[in-house]
């Protein structure tokens, strides 16, 4: 994905893309764990954690209760991701992948039923991310 494509995205599209990347990182971490490739497992979980941090930073203070709930959810997933990075527990990683997939699906469904917001200054928060 090019920088130009990122700047052309709405906030909803950026979040969708980042959630897709989150699911992918957990899937790759799980595969690496199942293949006993522990360094790759750690690297994938670190990328997942980085995505969660960026998603959390992108929340708006005026987002109301939904933003607050997403903040809590991102924090929770981040804590579990750190735990999984330490323990390399395949069940925890699989659970994280399932949770991220559910979040992605829910987000996509919500976006289909809303009017997209215009591109905003928040794009700077997502700059530098490799998906």
C-alpha positions in Angstrom: 0.0 0.0 0.0 1.4 3.4 -1.0 1.4 6.5 1.1 -0.9 8.1 -1.5 -3.4 5.3 -1.0 -3.3 5.8 2.8 -4.0 9.5 2.5 -6.9 8.9 0.2 -8.6 6.7 2.8 -11.3 7.8 5.1 -10.8 7.2 8.9 -13.2 4.2 8.6 -11.2 2.7 5.8 -7.9 3.2 7.7 -9.3 1.5 10.7 -10.6 -1.4 8.6 -7.2 -1.8 6.9 -5.5 -1.8 10.3 -7.9 -4.3 11.7 -7.3 -6.6 8.7 -3.6 -6.3 9.3 -4.2 -7.1 13.0 -6.0 -10.3 12.1 -3.2 -11.2 9.7 -0.5 -10.7 12.3 -2.2 -12.9 14.8 -2.8 -15.6 12.1 0.9 -15.5 11.2 1.9 -15.6 14.8 -0.2 -18.6 15.4 1.2 -20.4 12.4 4.7 -19.6 13.5 4.0 -20.9 17.0 2.6 -24.1 15.6 5.8 -24.5 13.6 7.9 -23.8 16.7 9.3 -20.6 15.1 9.4 -18.6 18.3 11.3 -15.6 17.0 8.8 -15.1 14.3 6.0 -15.6 16.7 7.4 -12.8 18.9 7.9 -10.5 15.9 4.3 -11.0 14.7 2.9 -10.4 18.1 5.1 -7.2 18.4 3.6 -6.0 15.1 0.1 -6.8 16.4 0.8 -4.8 19.5 2.0 -1.9 17.4 -1.2 -1.9 15.4 -3.2 -1.9 18.6 -1.3 1.1 19.9 -1.9 3.0 16.6 -5.6 2.1 16.7 -5.8 3.3 20.2 -4.0 6.6 19.4 -6.4 7.1 16.5 -9.4 7.2 18.8 -11.1 10.6 19.1 -11.9 12.2 22.5 -15.2 13.2 21.2 -16.1 9.7 20.1 -18.3 9.1 23.1 -19.0 5.8 24.6 -18.0 3.8 21.6 -14.5 5.4 21.6 -14.3 4.6 25.3 -15.2 1.0 24.8 -12.8 0.6 21.9 -10.0 2.1 24.1 -10.8 -0.5 26.7 -10.8 -3.3 24.1 -7.5 -2.2 22.6 -5.9 -2.1 26.0 -7.3 -5.5 26.9 -6.1 -7.0 23.6 -2.7 -5.3 24.1 -2.3 -6.9 27.5 -3.2 -10.3 26.1 -0.8 -9.8 23.2 2.1 -9.0 25.6 1.1 -12.1 27.7 1.1 -14.3 24.5 4.5 -12.9 23.5 6.0 -14.0 26.8 4.3 -17.4 27.1 4.0 -18.2 23.4 0.7 -19.9 24.3 -1.0 -21.1 21.0 -4.5 -21.0 22.6 -4.1 -17.3 23.7 -2.9 -16.4 20.2 -5.8 -18.2 18.6 -8.2 -16.4 20.9 -6.6 -13.1 20.0 -7.0 -13.9 16.3 -10.7 -14.8 16.8 -11.3 -11.6 18.8 -9.6 -9.4 16.2 -11.6 -11.1 13.4 -14.8 -10.5 15.3 -13.8 -6.8 15.8 -12.9 -6.5 12.2 -16.2 -8.0 11.0 -18.2 -5.8 13.4 -16.3 -2.7 12.3 -17.0 -3.4 8.7 -20.7 -4.0 9.3 -20.9 -0.7 11.2 -19.1 1.1 8.4 -21.5 -0.2 5.8 -24.3 1.5 7.7 -22.8 4.9 8.2 -21.8 7.9 6.2 -18.0 8.0 5.8 -16.1 10.8 7.4 -13.8 13.0 5.4 -10.1 12.5 5.5 -8.8 14.2 8.6 -5.6 15.3 10.4 -5.6 11.9 12.2 -3.7 10.4 9.2 -0.5 11.5 10.8 -1.1 9.0 13.6 -1.1 6.1 11.1 1.9 7.2 9.1 4.9 4.9 9.2 2.9 1.7 9.8 3.7 -1.2 7.6 0.7 -3.4 7.0 
